[in-house]
Amino acid sequence: MAFPQTVRLVEVGPRDGLQNEPEPINTATKLELIERLGAAGLSYIEAASFVSPKWVPQMADHREVMQGIRRREGVTYSALTPNLKGLEAALECGVEEVAVFGAASEAFSQKNINCSVAESLDRFAPVLERAREANVRVRGYVSCVLGCPYEGEIAPAKVAEVAKALYDMGCYEVSLGDTIGTGTPLKAKRMIEAVARDIPMDKLAAHFHDTYGQALANLYAVLEEGVAVIDSSVAGLGGCPYAKGASGNVASEDVVYLLDGLGIESGIDLNALAATGTWITQAIGRPNRSKASVALAAK
Ligand SMILES: CC(C)(COP(=O)([O-])OP(=O)([O-])OC[C@H]1O[C@@H](n2cnc3c(N)ncnc32)[C@H](O)[C@@H]1OP(=O)([O-])[O-])[C@@H](O)C(=O)NCCC(=O)NCCSC(=O)C[C@@](C)(O)CC(=O)[O-]
């Protein structure tokens, strides 16, 4: 299969990137981040998470964030909604798209959302139904697609099974999460091949963390398979609170640099994105994990 001609980036920095930060980040900083990302050309920004503030305190201001966004035309601002309670709150804030998140690992599902994989699918069904009524699209996530912090290896067939369940339920796109970044290119390719037997390639997204420095290589492998949606986080921010040791997502700037080099259109202004990465890492006192951003700043 050839590389796609265009790739859509799903910027998860404001949500996945910030959800694990130990120090409170004020809402104004989150809103400025979202604003700058939109200005850099990101057309899809995962802005907040309507989960329990006891579980993920950093996302407790989800309402203020969703309501405070200065919406740009052509940009989708989405939020995670694990259950009906989350969805109803998100709808009150005028969300136009949401995501449910399941896992290919039983142990991770229990730790992350306090239920089994089967129970999670049962919980998601009414979320999908209510979202459909409200004319809101739903994205589905599968975590631990290339390894689990509790169970270790995860069979591609298990990933395919959960991804298919989400797709059949009505998720318009399924994002495949290498939550702890243990994947390598061959594994990533085999996993995508397994999932793509049931779901069209253009309905799949790659959501790779960079814990072992493999994320770009893994993305290259799945781009070759035809994946055309990539989740990434500005400056490589992030980590999952329920996956100890998981580092950030692949850095958006590094993905854009890779895509530019491959001649694949993303519509993103690399310099503006890199400046955003420099700004947010300074604002929250974090190292910038994007090599492209650091290199551009040093020029
Ligand atoms: C899913 C629940 C809520 C179940 O949590 P639970 O305890 O089983 O739920 P419950 O229904 O028994 O409710 C318990 C309490 O939570 C409240 N509650 C219940 N639902 C909500 C809600 N939507 N918003 C706000 N509050 C909520 C509810 O009102 C109640 O409050 P209390 O009576 O104790 O005061 C919980 O486990 C949770 O919030 N988990 C957080 C999981 C999370 O956010 N993880 C990180 C995101 S996933 C990720 O990062 C991976 C991904 C997507 O990026 C892909 C990848 O890299 O793999």
The ligand as an SDF file (V2000), in Angstrom:
LIG
                    3D

 58 60  0  0  0  0  0  0  0  0999 V2000
  -15.1090    6.2210   34.1140 C   0  0  0  0  0  0  0  0  0  0  0  0
  -15.2350    6.5780   35.5740 C   0  0  0  0  0  0  0  0  0  0  0  0
  -16.0470    7.8500   35.7470 C   0  0  0  0  0  0  0  0  0  0  0  0
  -15.9640    5.4420   36.2750 C   0  0  0  0  0  0  0  0  0  0  0  0
  -15.8010    5.5820   37.6620 O   0  0  0  0  0  0  0  0  0  0  0  0
  -16.6800    4.7890   38.6850 P   0  0  0  0  0  0  0  0  0  0  0  0
  -16.1670    5.1040   40.0560 O   0  0  0  0  0  0  0  0  0  0  0  0
  -16.7580    3.3550   38.3170 O   0  0  0  0  0  0  0  0  0  0  0  0
  -18.0790    5.4710   38.3960 O   0  0  0  0  0  0  0  0  0  0  0  0
  -19.4000    5.6050   39.2030 P   0  0  0  0  0  0  0  0  0  0  0  0
  -20.4810    5.6870   38.1680 O   0  0  0  0  0  0  0  0  0  0  0  0
  -19.5030    4.5500   40.2830 O   0  0  0  0  0  0  0  0  0  0  0  0
  -19.2390    7.0530   39.9020 O   0  0  0  0  0  0  0  0  0  0  0  0
  -18.3270    7.3140   40.9350 C   0  0  0  0  0  0  0  0  0  0  0  0
  -18.2090    8.8170   41.1350 C   0  0  0  0  0  0  0  0  0  0  0  0
  -17.7070    9.4260   39.9340 O   0  0  0  0  0  0  0  0  0  0  0  0
  -18.6490   10.3780   39.4270 C   0  0  0  0  0  0  0  0  0  0  0  0
  -18.6560   10.2930   37.9730 N   0  0  0  0  0  0  0  0  0  0  0  0
  -18.9650    9.2440   37.2030 C   0  0  0  0  0  0  0  0  0  0  0  0
  -18.8220    9.5590   35.9200 N   0  0  0  0  0  0  0  0  0  0  0  0
  -18.4380   10.8430   35.8680 C   0  0  0  0  0  0  0  0  0  0  0  0
  -18.1240   11.7250   34.8060 C   0  0  0  0  0  0  0  0  0  0  0  0
  -18.2100   11.3400   33.5240 N   0  0  0  0  0  0  0  0  0  0  0  0
  -17.7470   12.9740   35.1120 N   0  0  0  0  0  0  0  0  0  0  0  0
  -17.6530   13.3820   36.4010 C   0  0  0  0  0  0  0  0  0  0  0  0
  -17.9170   12.5840   37.4440 N   0  0  0  0  0  0  0  0  0  0  0  0
  -18.3110   11.3250   37.1700 C   0  0  0  0  0  0  0  0  0  0  0  0
  -19.9770    9.9470   40.0360 C   0  0  0  0  0  0  0  0  0  0  0  0
  -20.8830   11.0250   40.0770 O   0  0  0  0  0  0  0  0  0  0  0  0
  -19.5510    9.4910   41.4030 C   0  0  0  0  0  0  0  0  0  0  0  0
  -19.2700   10.6380   42.1900 O   0  0  0  0  0  0  0  0  0  0  0  0
  -19.4330   10.6060   43.8060 P   0  0  0  0  0  0  0  0  0  0  0  0
  -20.8450   10.1850   44.0190 O   0  0  0  0  0  0  0  0  0  0  0  0
  -18.4460    9.5880   44.3040 O   0  0  0  0  0  0  0  0  0  0  0  0
  -19.0950   12.0100   44.1800 O   0  0  0  0  0  0  0  0  0  0  0  0
  -13.8490    6.7310   36.2280 C   0  0  0  0  0  0  0  0  0  0  0  0
  -13.2130    5.4930   36.2180 O   0  0  0  0  0  0  0  0  0  0  0  0
  -12.9830    7.7680   35.5730 C   0  0  0  0  0  0  0  0  0  0  0  0
  -13.2940    8.9530   35.5650 O   0  0  0  0  0  0  0  0  0  0  0  0
  -11.8360    7.3360   35.0170 N   0  0  0  0  0  0  0  0  0  0  0  0
  -10.9060    8.2530   34.3950 C   0  0  0  0  0  0  0  0  0  0  0  0
  -10.2200    7.5420   33.2780 C   0  0  0  0  0  0  0  0  0  0  0  0
   -9.3500    8.5050   32.4930 C   0  0  0  0  0  0  0  0  0  0  0  0
   -9.7010    9.6440   32.2760 O   0  0  0  0  0  0  0  0  0  0  0  0
   -8.1920    8.0020   32.0500 N   0  0  0  0  0  0  0  0  0  0  0  0
   -7.3140    8.7550   31.2160 C   0  0  0  0  0  0  0  0  0  0  0  0
   -7.8670    8.9050   29.8220 C   0  0  0  0  0  0  0  0  0  0  0  0
   -7.7220    7.4280   28.8460 S   0  0  0  0  0  0  0  0  0  0  0  0
   -6.1780    7.5720   28.1350 C   0  0  0  0  0  0  0  0  0  0  0  0
   -5.4480    8.4660   28.4590 O   0  0  0  0  0  0  0  0  0  0  0  0
   -5.8270    6.6200   27.0490 C   0  0  0  0  0  0  0  0  0  0  0  0
   -5.9960    7.2440   25.6410 C   0  0  0  0  0  0  0  0  0  0  0  0
   -7.4620    7.5600   25.3360 C   0  0  0  0  0  0  0  0  0  0  0  0
   -5.2800    8.4640   25.5320 O   0  0  0  0  0  0  0  0  0  0  0  0
   -5.4840    6.2630   24.5510 C   0  0  0  0  0  0  0  0  0  0  0  0
   -4.1400    5.6200   24.8760 C   0  0  0  0  0  0  0  0  0  0  0  0
   -3.0930    6.3280   24.9100 O   0  0  0  0  0  0  0  0  0  0  0  0
   -4.1720    4.4150   25.1490 O   0  0  0  0  0  0  0  0  0  0  0  0
  1  2  1  0
  2  3  1  0
  2  4  1  0
  2 36  1  0
  4  5  1  0
  5  6  1  0
  6  7  2  0
  6  8  1  0
  6  9  1  0
  9 10  1  0
 10 11  2  0
 10 12  1  0
 10 13  1  0
 13 14  1  0
 14 15  1  0
 15 16  1  0
 15 30  1  0
 16 17  1  0
 17 18  1  0
 17 28  1  0
 18 19  1  0
 18 27  1  0
 19 20  2  0
 20 21  1  0
 21 22  1  0
 21 27  2  0
 22 23  1  0
 22 24  2  0
 24 25  1  0
 25 26  2  0
 26 27  1  0
 28 29  1  0
 28 30  1  0
 30 31  1  0
 31 32  1  0
 32 33  2  0
 32 34  1  0
 32 35  1  0
 36 37  1  0
 36 38  1  0
 38 39  2  0
 38 40  1  0
 40 41  1  0
 41 42  1  0
 42 43  1  0
 43 44  2  0
 43 45  1  0
 45 46  1  0
 46 47  1  0
 47 48  1  0
 48 49  1  0
 49 50  2  0
 49 51  1  0
 51 52  1  0
 52 53  1  0
 52 54  1  0
 52 55  1  0
 55 56  1  0
 56 57  2  0
 56 58  1  0
M  CHG  5   8  -1  12  -1  34  -1  35  -1  58  -1
M  END
$$$$
